[in-house]
Amino acid sequence: MTSPVGQALALDSVGRRGSLSYEFERAGLQTVLMRSTCTSPWHHFPPSYLDDSGCAFTWLVNPSGGLVAGDHMSIEAQLHAETHVFMTSPSANRVYRSLSEPALQEIRLSVGADARLEWVPEITIPFAGSRFRQSIHVDLAPGATVVLWDAMASGRVARHERWAFATFENEIFIQTSRGKSLIERCCVVPDQLSESIGLVGSWDYVASLFIIGDAVEPEAWKRLDEVLATILEERPGLVLGAVSTPALSGLVVKLVARSAPDLTAVQEAMWTAIRKELWSLPAPNLRRY
């Protein structure tokens, strides 16, 4: 029997320690959801199929509208061999003001042999005074490929809350089956350390794009590198970015943008190019509502 203290702690965690878990398998030509669980504030939506590729388009839905101090949100996804999953969110991830505790979000993604994962959530918007800490950990089996997009705003730009949040910490870790890994860490504390923003302070949006996989031919990487570089050059003064080659097989893009429409346009153009060059697939209309 749960003690009164345990019951109080359990009740206190409702809506504050949300977890979302997915497990996908291949069934014929289609990727299907085999198991899923969620606790509030996460809400489960079954995947949809927007084209005939068999890719399972999956929405990560948090109806609460955002994260507050003390929230601890987690997402886990396991993709078995030869599956193809696209995961996104219907709207921005808003982080509200906090006087002490940060809002935490932990993401663990396991991509099986010859599987494909496209992780393309909407942007994170840290409100003035907010504290946010996120970690994204990806494990890749032989032949697996991940396309990972992660973006943040400087704040609520329309309300003149540029770089007014308290802290923003982010870690992205991608590991291959051969033991090679890639890690990106950032910690921005605008009030205490203005130089932590650096030259980015004159821009309003920051994003990273990782395309990692050992099943892609070198020539395909070369073509994609050239296409992505061209896309970044199409909006001089509005978007600034570059493509680099990490120690493991793949490409990394870092960019900043002046406005949300500029960021969205570049992200969609790059996503379209990636799907075309790697898998000869079109980019379907995601139909966000």
Secondary structure as UniProt FT lines:
FT   HELIX           4..13
FT   TURN            14..16
FT   STRAND          19..27
FT   TURN            28..29
FT   STRAND          30..38
FT   TURN            40..41
FT   TURN            52..53
FT   STRAND          56..59
FT   TURN            63..64
FT   TURN            69..70
FT   STRAND          72..79
FT   TURN            81..82
FT   STRAND          84..88
FT   STRAND          93..95
FT   STRAND          103..111
FT   TURN            113..114
FT   STRAND          116..119
FT   STRAND          124..126
FT   TURN            128..129
FT   STRAND          130..140
FT   TURN            142..143
FT   STRAND          145..153
FT   HELIX           157..159
FT   TURN            162..163
FT   STRAND          167..175
FT   TURN            177..178
FT   STRAND          181..188
FT   TURN            190..192
FT   HELIX           194..196
FT   HELIX           198..202
FT   STRAND          205..213
FT   TURN            214..215
FT   HELIX           218..232
FT   TURN            233..234
FT   TURN            236..238
FT   STRAND          239..244
FT   STRAND          250..257
FT   HELIX           260..279
//
